[in-house]
């Protein structure tokens, strides 16, 4: 393995993937998401990149463990009981696999993510 395999997000030429939440998950709006998946491990269980989300509100169900760092914007993450956590630039946190709730973007949001999906 050489230094050429190091993935530098600032120099990555990853193609952007654009998508929207599935209609059955939408609560408010129809926000576009942009994903730059800069790295995926050969086994497909580990990945890292940058996610951007427009204003909107949708249901989430995490099958992966995800570390997040909010770069800019404001979001609110709510669990299935309605308890909420406001997420702002500089916040760093982990969402464990199995989390169910909603993600609401109040101001366009950008986050760095690192995720791990356990084999089933």
Secondary structure as the mmCIF struct_conf table of DSSP 4:
data_model
#
loop_
_struct_conf.conf_type_id
_struct_conf.id
_struct_conf.beg_label_comp_id
_struct_conf.beg_label_asym_id
_struct_conf.beg_label_seq_id
_struct_conf.end_label_comp_id
_struct_conf.end_label_asym_id
_struct_conf.end_label_seq_id
HELX_RH_3T_P HELX_RH_3T_P1 UNK A 3 UNK A 5
HELX_RH_3T_P HELX_RH_3T_P2 UNK A 9 UNK A 11
HELX_LH_PP_P HELX_LH_PP_P1 UNK A 14 UNK A 16
STRN STRN1 UNK A 17 UNK A 20
HELX_RH_3T_P HELX_RH_3T_P3 UNK A 23 UNK A 25
STRN STRN2 UNK A 26 UNK A 28
BEND BEND1 UNK A 29 UNK A 29
STRN STRN3 UNK A 32 UNK A 40
TURN_TY1_P TURN_TY1_P1 UNK A 42 UNK A 43
BEND BEND2 UNK A 44 UNK A 45
STRN STRN4 UNK A 46 UNK A 53
BEND BEND3 UNK A 55 UNK A 55
STRN STRN5 UNK A 56 UNK A 61
BEND BEND4 UNK A 63 UNK A 64
STRN STRN6 UNK A 65 UNK A 79
TURN_TY1_P TURN_TY1_P2 UNK A 80 UNK A 81
STRN STRN7 UNK A 84 UNK A 88
TURN_TY1_P TURN_TY1_P3 UNK A 89 UNK A 90
STRN STRN8 UNK A 92 UNK A 95
TURN_TY1_P TURN_TY1_P4 UNK A 97 UNK A 98
STRN STRN9 UNK A 100 UNK A 116
#
